[in-house]
Amino acid sequence: MAGIRRVNGKLSGVNPAVSCSRLRQVQALLCEGGSVTPDGILCSLGIDSRYNDGCTELAKYLFYGLYEQNQPNMEHASDDFPEEMLDDVIMLIKAECVHLYCNPLNYSYLLPYVSHWRNLHLYCMTEAEYEDEEAAEEFKISSFVSMVQDCQRIGVAYCSQGHVQKFDVFMVEKWPLIQAFALEGIGGGSFFTIKYKIVDMSEKLWQVYSRLDPVSLNNLLTEDLGSFEKQWSSFFSSIDLESHLSILDLSEAQAGEAFRTFYSHGLISNNVSYKSKSRQPFVLFGKHSSSEDLENISFNFPSESHQVRHTGPQGSEAKHMILQCVAPNSPLACSRTYFFGTTHNPYLGIQMTEQKKTEVLVTSQIYSAAVQGVLSGIKCYSSTPSFTKAKDVAVNTFLLALDLMNLGHYRSPLRSKCEFSIQAVNNQGIIIPLADEDSRYLVKTASLIVRDIPDLQENKGDFGTVVYSESFLESSINIQQSDGTVSSDSCYTILTANVPRYACWLMESDVKQSEQALHLAKNEDSSYLGGSLTVADAAYVFSSGHLCSPEEGKITFFSEGLLFVHSQFGCVTLSKDHIRKISVYAPDTCSVGTLFVEYETDLLPHLPFPLHSSDQCLVFALQPRSKSYKAFFAKVRSQARDL
């Protein structure tokens, strides 16, 4: 407990407004009234409270960043003075004032936090006085007696959230500070627990700690979110190692190992036993994602027997998986639906008149509708904090999206199978009802799950389930206009937006199609793209579609079109006949070269579904000084102007 965060020898990150706000949150507990509300909350650190966890937790909350263990970039106070000197703190928090005892050594560290506290009563000796150890101990005890003299009920932070204990007043009586209270002459002259009624305030304080404020939000963004995203990176790294053949033997247990380890280790390290059914990590393949399977999931017992090879309809290969990652001691969680196989057929010179509604395409489109539903629900909830309205908007958006993607025949069977929810989650990962006042200060998770999707194409049974969720933070303020009316100004941010919304992995048939497209493109005698103008080089592709994020691949320009090769999508070919217009933006040679390619509707069957967008435009980014950048402006741009 002796770590002190310092930058160039000075404390960093102390915000008077936050410090005062946190104190007021604790003081508010003393204004509730009633026979059990204490007159003050006692916090004693170090040996004086036998290193009580609850007191330490309260000190960490009020003096954030000061009393921490194992923090990076910290110098330890033991380099300057003994640890017990830093822990030599007694605090009694009352509704309208605070009594604080400290010593001249830790005073300068506490001062940035307490200097703005209202009605602060400070008990501190000078350095010369403090050199007399006996006098210092007497001063501490007399200061404590003075603090509590007008109290009848005193609250204590008896235990911490990570180490819950049954309250025992006799354990408090064993604190050295409490025992010293009974000393004749300098103490109170009687047993502390007889003179005062002791009240355990642990659970009420935990509710205060769990609220989001600038400090906890900063920790969430700089520490928790980075760790959370790292688990997704680990997931992608492990899956990307699989070939189109070995991925068939991938099991749910193997795929979800990163999420499961992250979650279970977090629970163990923080002694957390609370586990909500909806906030557990999982990975389920294909048809093994039914409602029944979701009800029976247990992150402790993942399935080794359910593999990609046989978890599709009628024992076929799975075409999708649903997965969820949950931070064990944080409000962060999100779920996705990813796919085995691609949705498009590369253009090989023969135009497809209509795209076949394969299982991968249908589930991708239903998932896309679910994504749109969640995003619209979050937007609605942030502006009008009504779950009922947000649910109506989310479900209606989902159903409308089905119509727009020519899946109107799925509208009726899926109406009763889609479920939208918003959960408020505190800093410990515990769900708080939206009706609770404290939910206003918490991160929310919005989710839309579509269960047991029927196969309406070939009647092979159910495809399984698709799911999408995001953790978000909303904020709103009421503004009174000049005419007296009140309007609300709101905004929101999706915290887990960096987790890709769409991902797929090539299966054997996709690999063969891509190899064929690549072979024909390179064979100038039979190439449907004409002669090659450039060699393959790195580039990014992007669209305005809500499933799309910038994807890196290799681009090659031809006299009659272009070829983009991507590790997940395979080959994407754009013939000159599909391109309506090309616009180029490159302000100088040091900037990224951006190609805006507007395409005809005929290209859609030959374009990966996540790249589809309402504006029918693809964006290709060429890195400055790259081969593709130089070759484009030297050999391709003159031909692009003719389009």
N, C-alpha and C positions, 0 to 999 in steps of 0.2 A: 504494500500500500504506500510505498515511499516514492513512487515515481512522480516526477514533476516535468511537465512539458514546457520546454523553454526554447526560444529561438534567439541566438546571440545573447544568452544569459537573461533574457526577459520573458515573462509570461506572454503567451499568445492566445488569441481567440476569446478574450474576455469582453463580453458585450454587456454594458450596464443595464440596458433594457431587458435583455434575456435573463440576466441574473435577478433583477427585481421581479420579473414576471414569474420565474420559477418559485421565488420566495412567496409571492402572493398566492400561487396555486396551493402551496402547502398551508399557508395561513387560512385559506378559504375553508379548510377542513375544520377549523376551530370556530367557524361562524355558523355551523349548522344547527346549533342549539340542541336541546334534549339532555336527558340526565346522564348520558354516557359521553358527551362531548367533553374532552379534557380542556383545561385552562392553558395548557402549553404542551409542546412536543419536545422531549428531551433527546439530544443526540450527543453521545460521548464516544470518542474515538480511542483506539489503542488499548493499552493495558487497563485503563480506567473502566472499560466496559467488557473486559476480557475479549477484546477484538470482535465485538458483536457484528455479525454480518449485516443486520438491518440498519444499524447506525452508519456503517461504512457505505451502504447503498444510498442512504439519504445524503451523506456528505458528497458522494460522487455526483448526485443529482444537482445539489446546490452549488458545489464547487467543481463544475464540469471540467474535466481535463487535468485537474490538480491531483486528486487521489485516484490514480489508475495504476493498474499492473500490466506489465508486458506490453506497453505501448511503444510503437516505433518512434525513432527520433527523440528519445527521452534521455535526459541525464538524471542520475539518481541522487536524491537528496542526501543519501548516506555519504556522498563525496564531500558534502559541506558540513553536515552535522548528523548525529544519530537519528535513526528512524523514529524513535520514541518522541523526539522533540517535534517532529512534524505532526505526529498524531496527538500531540498534547492540546486537544481542543474539546471544549464543552460548550454546547449550544442549547438554549431553551427558546423555542420559537413560540411566541404568543400571537394572538390575533392582531394586535396593533403595534407590537414591538418585538425586538429580538435581543436576547442576552447572549453575549459571546465572550467566552474566556479563551485566551490564547497566550503564547509566550512571546518574548521579543524576537525569537529566532524565526518562528513561522508567521509572525504578524505581517511581514512584507509580502508574503505569498498570498495571504488571505485578503489583504487590503483591496486589491483590484475587484474582488467579488463583492465585498461588503460595504465599500465606501459609499454606495448609493442607496443602501438599505434604509428605509424610514425607521426612525426611533430606535436606533442601534445603541445598546448599552454595552460598552466594551470594557472588559476586565483584562488588563495587561500590565505587567511590571516593567520597569526599565531594565536594561541589560545589567546594570550594576546590582540592582535588587535581586535579579534572577540568579545571580551567582551563589547566593545563599540558598542551598537546596532545601533546608528545613523551612525557611521563611517562604520559599516558593510553594512548597506543598501546603502550608497553612493558608497561603493566599488563595490557592486553587479551591480548597475546601470551603473557605469562607465566602468565596465568590459564588460557589454553587449554592450554598445556603441562602445567600442573598437573592439569587435568581428565583428560587422556588418558594420564597417565604409567603407570598400572597396567593398561593395555589392550593386547590383542594384535590383536583384530579390531574394527573400528569400522564400524557401519552408517550409511548416509546415505539420506535421502529424495531420490533423484536426480532424479525427474521427477514431474509431477502427472498426475492422471487425464485432464485435458483437453489435455495436451501430452506424449504418450508418446514417449520417446526411448530408443534403445539405450544401455545403460550403457557408459560409457567412463571408466575410472579416470584417464586422462590429462587429461580435462576437469576432474575433481575437483582434480587437482594444480595446475591453473591458478587455482584460487580464491586470491585475495590472502591469505586467512587461512592456507591450507595452505602457500603459498609462504613466508609469514613464519615458519612453524614451523622452516624450515631456517636461519634467521639464527643466527649465532654469538653467544654471550653471553646473549641473552634468549630465543632459540628453543630447539628441541630439538637443533639441531646436525646434523640429517640430513634427507633427504627423507622427507616424511610417508608417502607411498605405498610407500616401501621399508621403513620401520620398522613400519608397520601394514598389515594386510590390510583392504582396503576392500570392504564388502559392500553391494549395492544392496537396500534394504528397501522400495522403492516399492510393489510389488504387495501385500506383506503389510500395509503401512500403509493401502492403499486399502480392503482388507477391513475394517479397523478403522473407517475413516471412514464406510463404507457402513452401519454398524449404526445402528439407531434408538435414540436416547437423548432425554432431555428437551429438549435444545437443538435437535436436528434435528427432533424432533416438533413443537416450537413453530414452527420455520420452515416445516414442512410444512403446518401448520394455518393460519398467519397469512399466508403468502406463496404457496406452491405451490398450495394448495387454492383460494384466491381466483382465481388466474390460470387454473386449470383450469376452474372454474365459469364464468368469463368467456367461455371458448371456446364453452361450451354456450349461453350467452345470445346470443352472436353467431350461432350456428347458428339458433336460434329466430327471431331478428330477421330474418335473411335469408329464411327460409322463410315467415314470416308476411307478408312483403311480396307474396307471390304470391297471385293471385286463384284462384278455382276453375277458371278457364280457362287462365291462364298457367302454373299449376303442372304442367300436362301436358307442357310443354316444358322442365321442369327436368331438368338432367342430374346424374349422380352427381358429376361434377367440380365443378359449381356448388354443390351441396348440401354437399360436404365441404371446401370451400375453407378455412373457418376452422380446422378440425382439422388440415388438411394444412400450412397456413402456420405454425401454432403449433408443430407437431412438427418441421418441417424447419428453421425458424429456430433452435429450441433446439439441434438437433444441430450446426448450423454455428457458433453462438456459443460452444459449449463443446467444439468439436473432437472430437465423439463420433462414432465410426464403427460402434459395435456396434448392430445392428438385429436383433432377434428377429422372426421371421415373425408370431408371435402378438401382438406388441406394436407394431403399426403402425396408424395411423388408417385408417379406410375408411368409405365409404358405398356400399351396394349396394341396388339397387331390385329388388323382386319376384322373378321367376324368375332374374334375373341374380345371385342369391345362392346358387347351388348349391355343392356341395362343390368342384367343379372351379374355379369362379370364386373361391372363397375361397382356394384354393391358389395361384392366379395373381395375386392382388392385389399391386399395388405403389403405394405412396402417391406415388411420383414420377411415375407415368403414369396419372392418373385418367381415367376414360372420359367423353368428351364426347358420344359417340354413344348411350349408354344413357340414355334418358329415361323419365319416368313414363308417357308416352303408350303405349309399346309393350313394356314389360318384364314384363307379366303373362303368364299362361298363354296359349299360342297367339297371341301378339302383342297381347293386350288391354292395358288400362291396369293398371299395377302397383297392388296393394292394400296393400303394406307396404314398408318399407325397414329394413335393418339397418345400424347405425352404431356406430363405436367411436372414442373420443377417448383419446389417450395423451399423458401429459406426458413430454417427451423426456428430462429429467434428474431424474426423480422417480419414485417407485413408483406414482403415481396413474394409474389407467386404469379405464374402465368402458364397457360396451356396452349398447345398447338396441335394441328393435324398435318402430318407430313406424308409423302407418297412414295410408293415403289413403282417406278415407271413414269414415262412422260406422257403428255396429253396431245402431242402433235406428231405429224408425219413430215419429215423434211421434204421440201419441194425438190423433185427430181426431174422437172421438165414436164410433168403431167399434172394438170390442175385438178384438184379435188373439188367436186361440185358441192359436197356436203360433208361436214365433219362427223365421223361416227361417234355416237354417244357411248364411249367405253366406260368401264367402271371407274377408271382413274379420272376421266374427264367429268363424269357425273358427280363423283364425290368431291372433286376439286371445286366444281361450281357450287355445290351445296355448302361447302366450307367457305367459299368466297362470300356467299350470302350471309353466313353466320358472322363472318368478320365485319361485314357492313352493318349488321344488326348491332353488334357490340359497340362499334365506333359511334353509331348514331345514338345508342342508349347512353353512352358516357357523355356525349355532348348535351343531350337533353337533361340528364341528371345534374350536370354542372350548372346549368342555367335555371332549372326549376327543380330544386332538390326533393323531387317526389319520385319514389321508386315506381309507383303505379304508372305515372306518365312515361317514365323512362322505359318500363317494360313494354307498354303499348307501342311506343315508337320503335323499339328494338325488334319486336316480333313483326310489326307491319313492314319494317324495312327489309327484314329477312324474306318475308313472303313476296314482297314486290320484286326483290332481286331475283327470286326464282322465276317469276313471270318474264323478266327482261332477258333471262338466259334461256328462254324456251323450255323451262322446266315447270310450266304451269300444271302439268299432270301430277307433280309432286306436292303441289300446294295443299291439297286436302289431306293426304296421309301424313304429312309432316307438321301440319298445324298443331296437332295434339302431342307431337313428339319433341317439339322444341321447347326448351326451358331457359329463360333468361333470369339471371340473379345478380345482385350486387351485395357484396359483403364488406362491412367495415372491419378492419383488422388492426389491432394495436401493435405497439412496438415489440411485443413479445410473441407475435404471431397468433394471438387469441382473437377469435371472432366476437365482435360486439354488435348487438342488435342495432339496426339503423334507427330504431325508435329511441335509443338511448342518447341522451344529451352529449355524452362523450364521443359519440361516433362522428360528430362534426369535425373533430380535430384529427381524424385518422385517415390513413391510406385506405382506399377502397379497391376491391377486385371485382370487375364486371365479367360475367361469363355467359356464353350461350352454348348450350349443348343440344345436339340433335341426335336422339337415340334411335337405334334399330331402324336404319334407313332401308326400306324395301327395294328390291331389284325390280323395277317396273319395265325393264327392257327385255330381259330373258327369263324372268321369274325363277331365279336360282336361289331364292331366299333373301335374307337380309345381308347388306354390306357391312353392317356394324354401326358405329357411332362416329360423329365428328364433333370436335369441341374447340372452342377458342376463348381465351380469357386474357385480360390485361390488368395489371395493377396501375392505378392512376391516383392523382391527387388533384382535388378541385378547390377553388377558392372563389368567394363571391362577397361583394359588399353592396349595401343598399345606399342609393344616392337620392337625396331629395332634390327635386327640380325646383325651379323658380316659382312654378305655379302650385307648389305644395305636393305634387304627386311624387311617389317613391318608385324608383326603378332599380333593377339589380344589374350590376356589372360583374360578370363572372368569367373565369378562364379555367383551364385544366391542362395538365400535362400527363402523358402516359409514360410511366417510369420504366416499363419493360419494353419500350418500343424498339430497342436495339436487337431484340431477339427476332430472327427472321420469321416473317409470317408464313412463308411458303418455302418448302424444300422438297426435293425429290431425288431419287437415286436411279440410275439407269439399270434396267433389267436386260436379259439376254437379247430379246427382240429389239429393244431400243439401241443396243450397241451395234447390232447387225445393220439396222437402218442408218445409223450415223456413219458406220464404216462404208456403206454403199454410197451415201451422199458425198463423203470425203473422196472416195475413189473416183467417182464420176466428175467431181469438180476439178480434180487434179489432171484428169485425162483430157487434154485440150481438144482431142479429136471428137470426143463425145460429150464435152462439157456443156451443160445447160446454162452455165454462167459466163461462157466465153473464155477468153484468154486471161491468164493471171497477170495482174498489174503490180502486185506487191507480194511479199512473203508474209507468212502468218506472224503476227506480233500482238503483244498485250494491248487490250482495250477493255473498256467497261460498257455495259449496256444497261439501259434504264428506261422505264416508262412511268406514266403518271398513275398507273393502276395501283389500287390499295394493297395488293399482295406483293408488289415489286420492291426490291431494294437493289442498289447498284451491284451488278454481277460482273466479275472479272472473267475474261476468256481470251481467245485468240481470234483476231479479225484478219481476213484476207480480202482484198478488193480485186474484182474481176471486171472485164470490159462490159459484161452484161449483168452485173449484180455484185453481191458480196456474200461472204460466208463467215459465220461467227460460230466458234466451237467452244462449248461450255462444259465443265466437268459434270454438271447435273442435268442440263437440258440436252446435251449431245450437240448435234449439228443444227444450226438455224440458217436457212438459206433464203436470201431475198433476191428474187429476179428483178431485172429492170422493168418487167411488165407489172410487177406488184408495187413499184415505187411511184408515188404520185409526185413527190417533190422532195428535194434535198436542200436544206439550208445549212450554212456553215458559219460558225462563230469562232473566231480566233483573233482577238485584238492584237496580239503580238506573239513572237516566237517563244516567249517564256511562259505563255499561258496555255492552259489545256485547250486542245482543239475539240470543239463540240459539233457533232453532226446531228441535225434534226431530220429524221427520215419519216416523212408522211407516207402511209401505205394505203393500198386499196383493200376493200373488205375481203377480196379473194385470198388475201394472205392469211387470214385468221386460222384456217385449218392447218396451216404449215408453221404456225407461231405458237410457242409454249404459252399455255393459258395464263400464267402469272404476268406475262408481258402484254396481255391484252389491255387496252385502255379505250375510253370513250372518244378521245381525240385522235385515235388511230395514228399515233406518232411514237417512234422509237428514238431514243437519244443514245448516241455512241460517243464516248469520251476517249480521246487519244492523248496520251501523255506527251508533254513537250519534249522535243529532242529524241523521241522514240523513233524506231524505224517506220512504224505505221504512220506516224505524224508526218515525217519527212516525205515518205513515199506518196501519201495522199495529196499533199500540196504540189508535189513535183509531177505526178503522173495521173492522178484521179480527178482532181478538182476541175480541170478543164472539161472532162466528160460529165461531171456532176452538174455543171452549169446548164447542160442541155436538157436536164430533166425538168 
